[in-house]
Amino acid sequence: MVKSLETPEPQLLKPGIKAPVRETLLTPRFYTTDFEAVANLDISVNETELRAVIEELRADYNRHHFVRDEEFQQNWDGITGEKRRAFIDFLERSCTSEFSGFLLFKELSRQLKDKNPLLADAFNFLARDEARHAGFLNKSMADLNLSLDLSYLTKNRTYTFFPPEWVIYTVYLSEKIGYWRYILVHRHMQANPEYQFYPLFRKFESWCQDENRHGDFFKVLLRCLTTSRKASTQPQLWNNWTARLWVRFFLLTVFVTHTMTVFERATFYESIGIHPRKYNNKVIQETNNTSARAFPLILNTNEPTFFWRLEQCSENNLKLAEINKSNRPKIVRFFQKIPPIIGIIWHMLRLYLIKPIDAESIRETVR
């Protein structure tokens, strides 16, 4: 069994309203960016492909899918104990992540409306999907007699500024890893229906298709960054060797974060019959392979120490969480945190220095 943290009892803002989890490196973040730079993004080289992807988004194939049918209309008090706490934690993190995307995409759509109507439409469709997902997850929490105050989150969460290039890279990876997370759970539930203790899991197939379409949109934006005709107005950072260093960084940080999150919440995955280690490794391998369609390189997940070092990062993260929970004096906890923090940095550095795989060679093999 994989070691995980015990999920604490939910803290309340008021009766029935859950207090947001404390912001950490692993909690979903809220973002803002340079809206003017996004509006000036040169999409001319890839406009045909971009319009095709936007038409897919406009079609809204899932508009009738996220319906709370009669299967939801029952008493869910039978979900109790650690299983209930772990499920609430899963719902909250997923809802917060989807709502974060909604806020960013909605603001992008508003800011770009008069400057770049095509991209404004695209971000409006993305915001529509993310709002639908967040609302559906929040209603699922309400079945367990809790919900999130999303307006409170909007006003009280810290907003992190990312340059547009970072937003495009990180959201692409977020959407694609989201696809693999949901589709693998869906496939598991199809094969093992006895673990479907709540009907939300039946929605995951269409849910992950939304994630996939969102990722495809950001993949086209990535190509716009690297094939722009406006060399003077778009960053060449993404057209040279420096891009390869950044791609390795983004892939690594997403994979380390995913590993930490899965192992922190191993109880939830075990409650639905999924082995956390096998699940985490499969999600990362598939996301890495998918990224070869968008990035100039991918990480070598077949290197013998790759997943071991990811898990060492997770082990050190669990140690940090235990230290934070202790009642020792603050100065003692500060010094206790130094070894695990150094451990995480060391293993991430060793992972970063593993020779990557050229994505072009993979694409040539596929052809």
ROKELO-577868 format. One line per 10 residues: number of its first residue (from 1); for each residue x, z, y of N, C-alpha, C, O. Coordinates in steps of 0.2 Angstrom, whole numbers, plus 2048, in hexadecimal, padded with zeros to 3 digits. Example, Ala and Ser with C-alpha at 12.3 -4.5 7.8 and 13.67 -1.06 7.14 Angstrom:
1	842/827/7E4/83E/827/7EA/842/827/7F0/847/82A/7EF; 840/823/7F5/844/824/7FB/840/827/800/843/828/806
***
This chain:
1	804/800/7FA/800/800/800/804/800/806/809/804/807; 803/7FC/80B/806/7FC/811/805/802/816/7FF/803/817; 80A/805/819/809/80B/81D/806/808/823/808/803/826; 801/80C/826/7FD/80A/82C/7FC/811/830/7FD/816/82D; 7FA/810/836/7F8/815/83A/7F1/818/839/7ED/813/837; 7EF/81E/839/7E9/820/838/7E5/81F/83F/7E7/820/844; 7DF/81B/83E/7DB/81A/844/7D8/820/847/7D4/823/843; 7D9/821/84D/7D6/827/850/7CE/826/851/7CC/820/852; 7CB/82C/852/7C4/82B/854/7C3/828/85B/7C7/829/85F; 7BE/824/85C/7BD/820/862/7BC/825/868/7B8/82A/867
11	7BF/824/86E/7BE/828/874/7B9/824/878/7B8/81E/878; 7B4/828/87B/7AF/825/87F/7B0/826/886/7B2/82B/889; 7AD/821/88A/7AD/821/891/7A6/825/893/7A6/829/898; 7A1/823/88F/79B/827/890/797/825/889/799/821/885; 791/828/888/78E/827/881/78D/820/87F/78A/81C/883; 790/81E/87A/78F/817/877/794/812/87A/794/80C/878; 798/814/87F/79D/810/882/7A4/812/880/7A6/817/882; 7A7/80E/87D/7AE/810/87B/7B3/80F/880/7B3/80A/884; 7B7/814/881/7BD/813/885/7C2/80E/883/7C3/80E/87D; 7C5/80A/887/7CA/805/885/7D0/809/882/7D2/80E/884
21	7D3/805/87D/7D9/808/87A/7DE/808/880/7DE/804/884; 7E3/80D/87F/7E9/80D/884/7ED/806/884/7EE/804/87E; 7EE/804/889/7F2/7FE/88A/7F9/7FE/887/7FD/803/889; 7FB/7FA/882/802/7FA/87F/804/7F3/87E/800/7EF/880; 80A/7F2/87C/80C/7EB/87A/808/7E8/875/808/7E2/875; 804/7EB/871/800/7E8/86C/7F9/7E7/86E/7F6/7E3/86A; 7F7/7EA/873/7F0/7E9/875/7EF/7E3/879/7F4/7E1/87C; 7E9/7DF/878/7E8/7D9/87B/7E9/7DA/883/7E7/7DF/886; 7ED/7D5/886/7EE/7D6/88D/7EA/7D1/891/7E7/7CC/88E; 7E9/7D3/898/7E5/7CE/89C/7EA/7CB/8A0/7EF/7CE/8A3
31	7E9/7C4/8A2/7EE/7C0/8A5/7EB/7BD/8AB/7E5/7BC/8AC; 7F0/7BB/8B0/7EF/7B7/8B5/7F4/7B2/8B6/7FA/7B3/8B3; 7F4/7AD/8BA/7F9/7A8/8BA/7F9/7A5/8C1/7F5/7A6/8C6; 7FD/7A0/8C2/7FE/79C/8C8/7F9/796/8C8/7FA/791/8C4; 7F3/797/8CA/7ED/792/8CA/7EF/78C/8CD/7ED/786/8CB; 7F2/78C/8D3/7F4/786/8D6/7F9/781/8D2/7F8/77B/8D2; 7FD/784/8CE/802/781/8CA/7FE/77D/8C4/7FF/778/8C2; 7F9/781/8C1/7F5/77E/8BC/7F1/778/8BF/7F0/773/8BB; 7EE/779/8C5/7EA/773/8C8/7EE/76D/8C9/7EC/768/8C9; 7F5/76E/8CA/7F9/768/8CB/7FD/766/8C5/801/761/8C5
41	7FB/768/8BF/7FE/766/8B9/7FC/75E/8B8/7F7/75C/8B9; 801/75B/8B7/801/753/8B6/7FE/752/8AF/802/753/8AA; 7F8/750/8AE/7F5/74E/8A8/7F4/747/8A6/7F1/745/8A1; 7F7/743/8AB/7F6/73C/8AA/7F9/739/8A4/7F5/734/8A1; 7FE/73B/8A2/801/738/89C/7FD/739/895/7FD/735/891; 7FA/73F/895/7F6/741/88F/7EE/741/891/7EB/745/88D; 7EC/73E/896/7E5/73F/898/7E0/73D/893/7DB/740/892; 7E2/737/88F/7DD/735/88A/7DC/73A/885/7D6/73B/883; 7E1/73D/882/7E1/742/87D/7DE/748/880/7DA/74B/87C; 7DF/74A/886/7DC/750/889/7D5/74F/88A/7D1/754/888
51	7D2/749/88C/7CB/748/88C/7C8/748/886/7C2/74B/885; 7CB/746/880/7C8/746/87A/7C7/74D/877/7C2/74F/875; 7CC/752/879/7CC/759/877/7C6/75C/87B/7C3/760/878; 7C6/75B/881/7C1/75E/886/7BA/75C/883/7B5/760/884; 7B9/756/881/7B2/754/87F/7B0/758/878/7AB/759/877; 7B6/759/874/7B4/75E/86E/7B2/764/871/7AD/767/86E; 7B5/767/876/7B3/76D/879/7AC/76D/87C/7A8/772/87B; 7AB/767/87F/7A4/767/882/79E/766/87D/799/769/87F; 7A0/764/877/79B/763/872/798/76A/870/792/76A/86E; 79C/76F/870/79A/776/86F/797/776/868/791/778/867
61	79B/774/863/798/774/85C/795/77B/859/791/77B/855; 798/780/85C/796/787/85A/790/78A/85E/78F/790/85E; 78D/786/862/788/789/867/782/78D/863/77F/791/866; 781/78B/85D/77B/78E/859/77E/792/854/77A/795/850; 785/793/854/787/797/84E/788/79E/84F/786/7A2/84A; 789/7A1/855/78A/7A8/856/783/7AB/858/782/7AD/85E; 77F/7AB/853/778/7AE/853/778/7B4/84F/77A/7B4/849; 775/7BA/852/774/7C0/84E/76E/7BF/84A/769/7C1/84C; 76F/7BC/844/769/7BB/840/767/7C2/83C/769/7C7/83E; 762/7C1/838/75F/7C7/835/764/7CB/831/762/7D1/830
71	769/7C8/82F/76E/7CC/82B/771/7D2/82F/773/7D7/82C; 771/7D1/835/774/7D6/83A/76F/7DB/83B/771/7E1/83D; 768/7DA/83A/763/7DF/83C/762/7E4/837/75D/7E4/833; 767/7E8/836/766/7EE/831/76B/7F4/834/76E/7F3/839; 76A/7F9/831/76E/7FF/833/775/7FF/830/776/7FE/82A; 77A/800/834/781/800/832/784/806/831/78A/807/832; 780/80C/831/783/813/830/787/814/82A/78B/819/829; 786/80F/825/78A/810/81F/791/80E/81F/795/810/81B; 793/80B/825/79A/80A/826/79D/810/829/79C/812/82F; 7A1/814/826/7A3/81B/828/7AA/81C/827/7AE/818/825
81	7AD/821/82A/7B4/824/829/7B9/81F/82C/7B8/81C/831; 7BF/81F/828/7C4/81B/82A/7C2/813/82B/7C5/810/82F; 7BE/811/826/7BC/80A/826/7B8/808/82D/7B9/803/82F; 7B4/80D/82F/7B0/80C/835/7B5/80C/83B/7B5/807/83F; 7BA/811/83B/7BE/811/841/7C3/80B/841/7C4/808/846; 7C5/809/83B/7CA/803/83B/7C6/7FC/83D/7C8/7F8/840; 7BF/7FC/83B/7BB/7F6/83D/7BA/7F6/844/7BA/7F1/847; 7B8/7FC/847/7B7/7FC/84E/7BE/7FA/852/7BD/7F7/857; 7C3/7FC/850/7CA/7FB/853/7CB/7F3/853/7CD/7F0/858; 7C9/7F0/84D/7CA/7E9/84C/7C5/7E5/851/7C7/7E0/854
91	7BF/7E7/851/7BA/7E4/856/7BC/7E5/85D/7BB/7E0/861; 7BE/7EB/85F/7C0/7EC/866/7C6/7E8/868/7C6/7E4/86D; 7CB/7E7/864/7D1/7E3/866/7CF/7DC/866/7D2/7D8/86A; 7CB/7DA/861/7C9/7D3/861/7C5/7D1/867/7C6/7CC/86A; 7C0/7D6/869/7BC/7D5/86F/7C0/7D4/875/7BF/7D0/879; 7C5/7D9/876/7C9/7D9/87C/7CD/7D3/87D/7CE/7D0/882; 7CF/7D1/877/7D3/7CA/877/7CF/7C4/879/7D1/7C0/87E; 7C9/7C4/877/7C5/7BE/878/7C3/7BF/880/7C2/7BA/883; 7C1/7C5/882/7BF/7C6/889/7C5/7C4/88E/7C4/7C2/893; 7CB/7C6/88C/7D1/7C5/890/7D1/7BD/891/7D2/7BB/897
101	7D0/7B9/88B/7D0/7B2/88C/7CB/7AF/891/7CC/7AB/895; 7C5/7B2/890/7BF/7B0/894/7C1/7B1/89C/7C0/7AD/89F; 7C4/7B7/89D/7C5/7B8/8A4/7CA/7B3/8A7/7C9/7B1/8AD; 7CF/7B2/8A3/7D5/7AD/8A6/7D2/7A6/8A6/7D3/7A3/8AB; 7CE/7A4/8A1/7CC/79D/8A1/7C6/79C/8A7/7C6/797/8AA; 7C2/7A1/8A7/7BD/7A1/8AD/7C0/7A0/8B4/7BE/79C/8B8; 7C5/7A4/8B5/7C8/7A4/8BB/7CC/79D/8BC/7CC/79B/8C2; 7CF/79B/8B7/7D2/794/8B7/7CD/78F/8B9/7CE/78A/8BD; 7C7/78F/8B6/7C2/78A/8B7/7C0/78B/8BE/7BF/785/8C2; 7BF/791/8C1/7BD/792/8C8/7C2/78F/8CD/7C0/78C/8D2
111	7C8/791/8CC/7CD/78F/8D0/7CF/787/8D0/7D1/784/8D5; 7CE/784/8CA/7CF/77D/8CA/7C9/778/8CB/7CA/772/8CB; 7C4/77B/8CC/7BE/777/8CD/7BE/771/8D2/7BC/76C/8D0; 7C1/772/8D8/7C2/76D/8DD/7C8/769/8DC/7C9/764/8DF; 7CD/76C/8D9/7D4/769/8D9/7D5/765/8D3/7D9/760/8D3; 7D2/767/8CD/7D3/763/8C7/7CD/764/8C3/7CD/768/8BE; 7C8/760/8C4/7C2/761/8C1/7C2/761/8B9/7BE/764/8B5; 7C6/75C/8B6/7C7/75C/8AF/7C9/762/8AC/7C6/764/8A7; 7CE/765/8AE/7D1/76B/8AC/7CC/771/8AD/7CB/775/8A9; 7C9/771/8B3/7C4/776/8B4/7BE/776/8AF/7BC/77B/8AC
121	7BC/770/8AD/7B7/76F/8A8/7B9/772/8A1/7B6/776/89E; 7C0/770/89F/7C3/773/899/7C3/77A/899/7C1/77D/894; 7C5/77D/89E/7C6/785/89E/7BF/788/89E/7BE/78E/89C; 7BA/785/8A1/7B3/787/8A1/7B1/788/89A/7AD/78C/898; 7B2/782/896/7B0/782/88F/7B3/788/88B/7B0/78B/887; 7BA/788/88C/7BE/78E/889/7BB/795/88B/7BA/799/886; 7B9/796/891/7B6/79C/893/7B0/79D/890/7AE/7A3/88E; 7AC/798/88F/7A5/798/88C/7A6/79B/884/7A3/7A0/882; 7AB/798/881/7AC/79A/87A/7AE/7A1/879/7AC/7A5/875; 7B3/7A3/87E/7B6/7AA/87D/7B1/7AF/87F/7B1/7B5/87C
131	7AC/7AE/884/7A7/7B2/886/7A2/7B3/880/7A0/7B9/87F; 7A1/7AE/87D/79C/7AE/877/79F/7B2/871/79C/7B7/86E; 7A6/7B2/870/7A9/7B6/86B/7A9/7BD/86D/7A8/7C1/869; 7AB/7BE/873/7AC/7C5/875/7A5/7C9/875/7A4/7CE/873; 7A0/7C5/877/799/7C8/877/797/7C9/870/794/7CF/86F; 798/7C5/86B/796/7C6/864/79A/7CC/861/797/7D0/85E; 7A0/7CD/863/7A4/7D2/860/7A2/7D9/863/7A1/7DE/860; 7A0/7D9/86A/79D/7DF/86D/797/7E1/86A/795/7E7/869; 792/7DC/868/78C/7DE/865/78D/7E1/85E/789/7E5/85C; 792/7DE/85B/794/7E1/854/796/7E8/855/794/7EC/851
141	79A/7EA/85A/79C/7F1/85B/796/7F5/85D/795/7FB/85A; 791/7F2/860/78B/7F6/862/787/7F8/85B/783/7FD/85B; 788/7F4/856/785/7F5/84F/787/7FC/84D/784/7FF/849; 78D/7FD/84F/791/804/84D/790/809/852/794/80E/852; 78B/808/857/789/80D/85C/78F/80E/861/78F/813/864; 793/808/862/798/808/868/798/801/86B/796/7FC/868; 79A/801/871/79C/7FA/874/7A1/7FB/879/7A2/801/87B; 7A3/7F6/87C/7A8/7F6/881/7A5/7F4/888/7A0/7F0/888; 7A7/7F7/88D/7A4/7F6/894/7A9/7F0/896/7AE/7F2/899; 7A7/7EA/896/7AB/7E4/898/7AD/7E4/89F/7B2/7E2/8A1
151	7A8/7E6/8A3/7A9/7E6/8AA/7AE/7EC/8AC/7B2/7EB/8B1; 7AE/7F1/8A8/7B3/7F6/8A9/7BA/7F3/8A8/7BF/7F5/8AB; 7BB/7F0/8A2/7C1/7ED/8A0/7C3/7E8/8A6/7C9/7E8/8A8; 7BF/7E4/8A9/7C1/7DF/8AE/7C4/7E3/8B4/7C9/7E0/8B7; 7C1/7E8/8B6/7C4/7EC/8BC/7CA/7F0/8BA/7CE/7F1/8BF; 7CB/7F3/8B4/7CF/7F8/8B3/7D5/7F6/8AF/7DA/7FA/8AE; 7D5/7F0/8AC/7DB/7EE/8A8/7E1/7EB/8AC/7DF/7E8/8B2; 7E7/7EC/8AA/7ED/7E9/8AE/7ED/7E2/8AD/7EC/7E0/8A7; 7EE/7DE/8B2/7EE/7D6/8B1/7F6/7D4/8B2/7F9/7D6/8B6; 7F8/7D1/8AD/7FF/7CF/8AC/800/7C7/8AF/7FC/7C3/8AC
161	804/7C6/8B3/805/7BF/8B6/80A/7BC/8B1/80F/7BE/8AF; 808/7B6/8AF/80C/7B1/8AB/80C/7AA/8AE/807/7A8/8B1; 812/7A7/8AF/812/7A0/8B1/80E/79C/8AD/80D/79D/8A7; 80B/796/8B0/807/792/8AC/80A/790/8A5/806/78F/8A0; 811/78E/8A5/814/78C/89F/813/792/89A/812/790/894; 814/798/89C/814/79D/897/80D/79E/894/80C/79F/88E; 808/79D/899/801/79E/897/7FF/799/891/7FC/79A/88C; 802/792/893/800/78D/88E/803/78E/887/800/78D/882; 80A/790/887/80D/792/881/80A/798/87D/808/797/877; 809/79D/881/806/7A3/87D/7FF/7A2/87B/7FD/7A4/876
171	7FB/79F/87F/7F4/79E/87D/7F3/799/877/7EF/79A/873; 7F7/794/877/7F8/78F/872/7F9/793/86B/7F5/792/866; 7FE/797/86B/800/79B/865/7FA/7A0/864/7F9/7A1/85E; 7F7/7A3/869/7F2/7A8/868/7EC/7A5/864/7E9/7A8/860; 7EA/79F/866/7E4/79B/863/7E6/799/85C/7E2/79A/858; 7EC/797/85B/7EE/794/854/7EF/79A/84F/7ED/799/84A; 7F2/7A0/852/7F2/7A5/84D/7EB/7A8/84C/7EA/7AB/847; 7E7/7A8/851/7E0/7AA/850/7DD/7A6/84B/7D9/7A9/847; 7DE/7A0/84B/7DB/79B/846/7DD/79E/83F/7D8/79E/83B; 7E3/79E/83E/7E5/7A0/837/7E3/7A7/835/7E2/7A8/82F
181	7E3/7AC/83A/7E0/7B3/838/7D9/7B2/836/7D7/7B5/831; 7D5/7AE/83A/7CE/7AE/838/7CC/7AA/831/7C8/7AC/82D; 7D0/7A4/831/7CE/7A0/82B/7D1/7A3/825/7CD/7A2/81F; 7D6/7A7/825/7D8/7AA/81F/7D4/7B0/81D/7D2/7B1/817; 7D1/7B4/821/7CC/7B9/820/7C6/7B6/81D/7C3/7B8/818; 7C4/7B0/820/7BE/7AC/81E/7BF/7AA/817/7BA/7AB/812; 7C4/7A7/815/7C6/7A5/80E/7C6/7AB/809/7C3/7AA/804; 7C9/7B0/80B/7C9/7B6/807/7C2/7B9/806/7C0/7BA/800; 7BD/7B9/80B/7B7/7BB/80A/7B2/7B6/806/7AE/7B9/802; 7B4/7B0/806/7B0/7AB/802/7B2/7AD/7FA/7AE/7AC/7F6
191	7B8/7AE/7F9/7BB/7AF/7F2/7B9/7B6/7F0/7B8/7B7/7EA; 7B8/7BB/7F5/7B6/7C2/7F3/7B1/7C5/7F7/7B2/7C9/7FB; 7AA/7C2/7F6/7A5/7C4/7FA/7A3/7CB/7FA/7A0/7CE/7FE; 7A6/7CF/7F5/7A4/7D6/7F5/7A7/7DA/7FA/7A5/7E0/7FC; 7AC/7D7/7FE/7AF/7DA/804/7AC/7D9/80A/7AE/7DC/80F; 7A6/7D5/80A/7A3/7D3/811/79E/7D9/812/798/7D8/811; 7A1/7DE/815/79C/7E4/816/799/7E3/81D/795/7E8/81E; 79A/7DE/820/796/7DD/827/796/7D5/828/79B/7D2/827; 790/7D3/82B/78F/7CB/82B/794/7C8/830/794/7C2/830; 797/7CB/834/79C/7C8/839/7A1/7C3/835/7A2/7BE/838
201	7A3/7C5/82F/7A8/7C1/82C/7A5/7BB/82A/7A9/7B6/829; 79F/7BA/829/79C/7B3/828/79D/7AE/82E/79C/7A8/82D; 79E/7B1/833/79F/7AD/839/7A6/7AA/83A/7A7/7A6/83F; 7AB/7AC/836/7B2/7AB/838/7B3/7A4/837/7B8/7A1/83A; 7B0/7A0/833/7B2/799/832/7B1/795/838/7B6/791/83B; 7AB/795/83B/7AA/792/842/7AE/795/847/7B0/791/84C; 7AF/79B/847/7B3/79F/84C/7BA/79C/84C/7BC/79A/852; 7BD/79B/846/7C4/799/846/7C4/791/849/7C9/78F/84B; 7BF/78E/848/7BF/787/84A/7BF/787/852/7C2/782/855; 7BC/78B/855/7BC/78C/85C/7C4/78D/85E/7C6/78A/863
211	7C7/792/85B/7CE/793/85C/7D2/78D/85B/7D7/78C/85F; 7D1/789/856/7D5/783/855/7D4/77E/85A/7D9/77B/85D; 7CE/77D/85D/7CD/778/862/7D0/77B/869/7D3/777/86C; 7D0/781/86A/7D3/784/870/7DB/783/86F/7DE/781/874; 7DD/784/869/7E5/783/869/7E6/77B/86A/7EC/77A/86C; 7E2/777/867/7E3/770/868/7E3/76E/870/7E7/76A/872; 7DF/771/874/7DF/770/87B/7E6/772/87E/7E9/76E/882; 7E8/778/87C/7EF/77A/87F/7F5/776/87C/7FA/775/87F; 7F4/773/876/7F9/76F/874/7FA/769/878/7FF/766/879; 7F4/766/87A/7F5/760/87F/7F8/762/886/7FC/75E/888
221	7F6/768/888/7F9/76A/88E/801/76B/88D/805/76A/892; 803/76D/887/80A/76E/886/80D/767/887/813/766/889; 80A/762/884/80D/75B/885/80D/759/88C/811/755/88E; 808/75B/890/808/759/897/80E/75C/89A/811/759/89E; 810/762/898/816/765/89B/81C/761/899/821/761/89D; 81D/75E/893/823/75B/891/823/754/892/829/751/891; 81E/751/894/81E/74A/895/81C/748/89C/81A/742/89D; 81C/74C/8A1/819/74B/8A8/81D/745/8AB/823/745/8AA; 819/741/8AF/81C/73C/8B3/81F/740/8BA/823/73D/8BE; 81C/746/8BB/81E/749/8C2/824/74E/8C0/823/754/8C0
231	829/74B/8BF/82F/74F/8BE/831/754/8C3/833/759/8C2; 82F/753/8C9/831/757/8CF/82B/75D/8CF/82D/762/8D3; 826/75C/8CC/821/761/8CD/81F/765/8C7/81B/76A/8C7; 822/764/8C1/821/767/8BB/827/76A/8B8/82C/766/8B8; 827/770/8B6/82E/773/8B4/831/76F/8AE/82E/76E/8A9; 837/76D/8AF/83B/76A/8AA/83E/76F/8A5/841/76D/8A0; 83C/776/8A6/83E/77B/8A1/83C/779/89A/83F/77B/895; 836/775/89A/833/774/893/835/76D/890/833/76B/88B; 83A/76A/894/83D/763/891/844/763/88F/846/75E/88D; 847/769/88E/84E/769/88C/84F/76F/887/84B/772/885
241	856/770/887/858/775/882/855/77C/883/854/780/87F; 854/77E/88A/851/784/88C/84A/785/888/848/78B/887; 846/780/888/840/780/885/840/783/87E/83C/787/87C; 845/781/87A/846/783/873/847/78A/873/845/78E/86E; 84B/78D/878/84C/794/878/845/798/879/844/79D/876; 842/795/87E/83B/798/87F/836/798/87A/833/79D/878; 836/792/876/831/791/871/833/797/86B/82F/79A/868; 839/798/86A/83B/79D/865/839/7A4/867/837/7A8/863; 83A/7A5/86E/838/7AB/870/830/7AC/86F/82E/7B2/86D; 82C/7A7/871/825/7A8/871/823/7A9/869/81F/7AD/868
251	825/7A5/865/824/7A5/85E/825/7AC/85B/821/7AF/858; 82B/7AE/85D/82E/7B5/85A/829/7BA/85D/827/7BF/859; 828/7BB/863/824/7C0/866/81D/7C0/863/81A/7C6/862; 81A/7BB/862/813/7BA/85F/813/7BD/858/80F/7C0/856; 818/7BB/854/819/7BD/84D/81A/7C4/84C/818/7C7/848; 81F/7C7/851/820/7CE/850/81A/7D2/852/819/7D7/84F; 817/7D0/858/811/7D3/85A/80B/7D3/854/808/7D8/853; 80A/7CE/851/805/7CD/84C/807/7D2/846/803/7D5/843; 80D/7D2/844/810/7D6/83F/80E/7DD/840/80C/7E1/83C; 810/7E0/846/80F/7E6/848/808/7E8/848/806/7EE/846
261	803/7E4/84B/7FC/7E5/84B/7F9/7E5/844/7F5/7EA/843; 7FB/7E1/840/7F8/7E1/839/7FA/7E7/835/7F6/7EA/832; 801/7E9/836/803/7EF/832/800/7F5/835/7FF/7FA/832; 7FF/7F5/83C/7FC/7FB/83F/7F5/7FC/83C/7F3/802/83B; 7F2/7F7/83B/7EB/7F7/839/7EA/7F5/832/7E5/7F1/830; 7EE/7F7/82D/7EE/7F5/826/7E8/7F7/823/7E5/7F4/81E; 7E5/7FD/825/7DF/800/822/7DA/7FB/823/7D6/7FB/81E; 7D9/7F8/828/7D3/7F3/829/7D4/7ED/824/7CF/7EC/821; 7DA/7EA/823/7DA/7E5/81F/7DA/7E7/818/7D7/7E3/813; 7DC/7ED/816/7DB/7EF/80F/7D4/7F1/80E/7D1/7F0/808
271	7D0/7F3/813/7C9/7F4/812/7C5/7EE/810/7BF/7EE/80D; 7C8/7E8/812/7C4/7E2/810/7C8/7DE/80B/7C7/7D8/809; 7CC/7E2/807/7CF/7DF/801/7D5/7DA/802/7D7/7D6/7FE; 7D8/7DA/808/7DE/7D6/80A/7E4/7DA/80A/7E4/7E0/80D; 7E9/7D7/807/7F0/7DB/807/7F3/7D9/80E/7F5/7D3/80F; 7F4/7DE/812/7F7/7DD/819/7FD/7D9/819/7FE/7D4/81D; 802/7DA/815/809/7D7/815/808/7CF/813/80A/7CB/816; 804/7CE/80E/803/7C7/80C/7FF/7C3/811/800/7BE/812; 7FA/7C7/814/7F6/7C4/819/7FA/7C2/81F/7FA/7BD/822; 7FE/7C7/822/802/7C6/827/807/7C0/826/808/7BC/82B
281	80B/7C0/820/80F/7BB/81F/80C/7B4/81F/80F/7AF/822; 806/7B3/81C/803/7AD/81C/801/7AB/823/801/7A5/824; 7FE/7AF/827/7FC/7AD/82E/802/7AB/831/801/7A6/835; 808/7AE/831/80D/7AC/835/810/7A5/832/812/7A1/836; 811/7A5/82C/813/79E/829/80F/798/82B/811/793/82D; 808/799/82B/804/794/82C/804/792/834/804/78C/836; 804/797/838/805/796/83F/80B/793/841/80B/78F/845; 810/795/83E/817/792/83F/817/78B/83D/819/787/841; 814/789/838/814/782/836/80F/77E/83A/811/778/83C; 80A/781/83C/805/77D/841/809/77C/848/808/777/84B
291	80D/781/84A/811/780/850/815/77A/850/817/778/856; 817/778/84B/81C/772/84A/818/76C/84E/81C/767/84F; 812/76C/84E/80E/766/851/80F/766/859/80D/761/85C; 811/76C/85C/811/76D/863/818/76E/866/819/76C/86B; 81C/772/862/822/774/864/828/770/862/827/76D/85C; 82E/770/865/833/76C/863/837/76F/85D/83B/76C/859; 835/776/85B/838/779/856/834/77F/854/82F/781/857; 835/781/84D/831/787/84B/836/78C/848/83C/78A/847; 834/792/846/838/797/843/839/796/83C/835/793/839; 83F/798/839/840/797/832/83D/79D/82E/841/7A2/82D
301	837/79D/82C/834/7A3/829/836/7A3/822/835/7A8/81F; 83A/79E/81F/83C/79F/818/843/7A2/818/846/7A3/813; 846/7A4/81E/84C/7A7/81E/84B/7AE/81A/846/7B2/81C; 84F/7B0/816/84E/7B6/811/84C/7BC/815/849/7C0/812; 84F/7BD/81B/84E/7C4/81E/848/7C3/824/847/7C8/827; 845/7BE/824/840/7BC/82A/83B/7C2/82A/83A/7C5/82F; 837/7C2/824/831/7C6/824/833/7CE/824/830/7D2/826; 839/7CF/820/83C/7D6/820/83D/7D8/827/83B/7DE/828; 840/7D4/82B/842/7D7/832/83B/7D8/836/83B/7DC/83A; 836/7D3/835/830/7D4/838/82D/7DB/837/82A/7DF/83B
311	82D/7DD/830/82B/7E3/82E/82F/7E9/830/82C/7EE/832; 835/7E8/831/839/7ED/834/837/7EF/83C/837/7F4/83E; 835/7E9/83F/833/7EA/846/82C/7EE/846/82B/7F3/84A; 828/7ED/841/822/7F1/840/823/7F8/83E/820/7FC/841; 828/7F9/839/829/800/838/82C/804/83E/82A/80A/83E; 830/801/842/832/805/848/82C/806/84D/82C/80B/850; 828/801/84D/822/802/851/81D/807/84F/81B/80B/853; 81D/808/848/819/80E/846/81C/814/847/819/819/849; 823/815/847/826/81B/849/825/81C/850/824/822/852; 825/817/855/824/818/85C/81D/81B/85D/81C/820/861
321	818/819/859/811/81B/85A/810/822/857/80D/826/85A; 814/824/852/814/82B/850/817/830/855/815/835/856; 81D/82D/858/820/831/85D/81B/832/863/81B/838/866; 818/82D/865/813/82E/86B/80D/833/869/80B/836/86E; 80B/833/863/806/838/861/808/83F/861/804/844/860; 80F/840/860/811/847/85F/810/84B/866/80F/849/86B; 810/852/865/810/857/86A/816/859/86D/817/85E/871; 81C/856/86B/822/858/86E/823/856/875/81F/852/878; 828/85A/878/829/859/880/82A/851/881/82D/84E/87D; 828/84F/887/829/848/889/831/846/888/832/840/886
331	835/84A/88A/83C/848/88A/83F/848/883/843/843/882; 83C/84C/87F/83E/84B/877/83B/844/875/83F/841/871; 835/843/876/832/83D/874/836/837/877/837/832/873; 838/837/87D/83C/832/880/842/830/87C/843/82A/87A; 846/835/87A/84C/834/876/84B/832/86F/84E/82E/86C; 845/834/86C/843/832/865/841/82B/865/842/828/860; 83F/828/86A/83D/821/86A/842/81C/86B/842/817/869; 848/81F/86D/84E/81A/86E/850/816/867/850/810/867; 851/81A/862/853/816/85C/84E/811/859/850/80B/858; 847/813/859/843/80D/857/842/807/85C/841/802/85A
341	843/809/862/843/803/867/849/7FF/866/848/7F9/866; 84F/802/865/855/7FE/864/854/7FA/85D/856/7F4/85D; 851/7FD/858/84F/7FA/852/84B/7F4/853/84D/7EE/850; 846/7F4/857/842/7EE/858/845/7E9/85B/845/7E3/859; 849/7EB/861/84D/7E6/864/852/7E2/860/853/7DC/860; 856/7E6/85C/85B/7E4/857/858/7DF/852/85B/7D9/851; 853/7E0/84F/850/7DC/84A/84D/7D6/84D/84D/7D0/84A; 84A/7D6/853/847/7D0/857/84D/7CC/859/84D/7C6/858; 853/7CF/85B/859/7CB/85C/85B/7C7/856/85D/7C1/857; 85C/7CA/851/85E/7C7/84B/859/7C2/848/85B/7BC/846
351	853/7C3/849/84E/7BD/848/84E/7B7/84C/84E/7B2/84A; 850/7B9/853/850/7B4/858/856/7AF/856/856/7A9/858; 85C/7B2/853/862/7AE/852/862/7AA/84C/866/7A7/84A; 85C/7AB/848/85C/7A7/842/85B/7A0/844/857/79E/848; 85F/79B/841/85E/794/842/857/792/842/855/792/83C; 854/78F/847/84D/78C/846/84D/786/842/852/783/841; 847/783/841/846/77D/83E/844/778/843/83F/779/847; 847/772/843/845/76D/848/83E/76A/846/83D/767/840; 839/76A/84A/832/768/849/832/761/848/82D/75F/844; 836/75D/84B/836/756/84A/837/754/843/834/74F/841
361	83C/757/840/83D/755/839/837/757/835/836/753/830; 833/75C/836/82D/75D/832/828/758/834/825/756/82F; 827/756/83A/822/751/83B/824/74A/838/820/747/836; 82B/749/838/82D/743/834/82B/743/82D/829/73E/82A; 82C/749/82A/82B/74A/823/823/748/821/822/745/81C; 81F/74B/826/818/74A/825/816/743/825/812/741/822; 819/73F/82A/818/738/82B/81A/734/825/819/72E/824
***
